[in-house]
């Protein structure tokens, strides 16, 4: 149970903050989660959209640690498909951080990539730990707060953008579910195609008619090749399209987090204004009562809360402005990502269809030769 996987992280960069232009280091999964937590703690309150780290899959981790399964390395019992899926997710997470003009210069991010030393063990990253359970309760509390507190929005841009994000996120989740169902269907179809290939091959061995036997044997070969193509198509559905959609569902979750952070900043501002009103009312009462012994302290409290109100308002204005900049950058990146993903997916599917057509066309003359 003490074993873990380590990932080799190779970096090429021209950013001057790094000491070298090319280097690599080894990192465990909890290091990635720790990096994400550090970035959130430093930049979420400033209005930055922090790319989400891949979720910790408790079942997958347990399988890796506990034993063997299909599609696994016989020497380790590790599910190779699961490991590759996670590796690709971690790579996309790092690349998204690296593409951010501010996050890529962060000291913790630079240290994560550049240091060849083992990082301090990240806290609160174990899914089954007590801290992990507390983190879950905190998330539930945050969710309840998001639902119960409604901010009186004065900026129509945020009203429109929040509705847009909610709509796109909902449809992306439906698309993600549909693609996962398609992946399952293609894999089942590939398995069934393999069954047809085996059955046709067995039939060809006991068929006495020479021409028919040859045609059945050729059919078995084609079905076997088609099985591989359909399996590759399922992988294309999963790794090219499905994982991209899943990433963006996570990114839209990060956008909702930054919107909620703005609401929390607004709440702080409103609280400061309420306290200032109370302090002013208290000062006015003391003036009416001619309590000069307490007026100086009351005046200091008023001035203190006036300063807090100004700071809170400035923080609210800053986070609102930063979110608009972040959303503009995000939309441009999203358009580029989806363009390249869709093109790659279409080319991949077209190549498989063309190859499948060649296989079927090649067997037609054999079938026509049956006397």
Secondary structure, DSSP 8 states (H G I E B T S, - for coil): -----EEEEEEE---TTSS-SEEEEEEEHHHHHHHHHHHHHHHGGGT----------HHHHHHHHH---TTB-TTT--BHHHHHHHHHHHHHHHHHHHHSTTGGG-HHHHHHHH--S-----TT--TTSHHHHHHHHHHHHHHHHHHH-------HHHHHHHHHHHHHHHHHHHHHHHHHHHHHHHHHHHHHHHHHHHHHHHHHHH---HHHHHHHHHHHHHHHHHHHHHHHHHHIIIIIIIHHHHHHHHHHHHHHHHHHHHHHHHHHHHHHHHHHHHHHHHHHHHHHTT-HHHHHHHHHHHHHHHHHHHHHHHHHHHHHHHHHHHHHHHHHHHHHHHHHHHHHHHHHHHHHHHHHHHHHHHHHHHHHT--
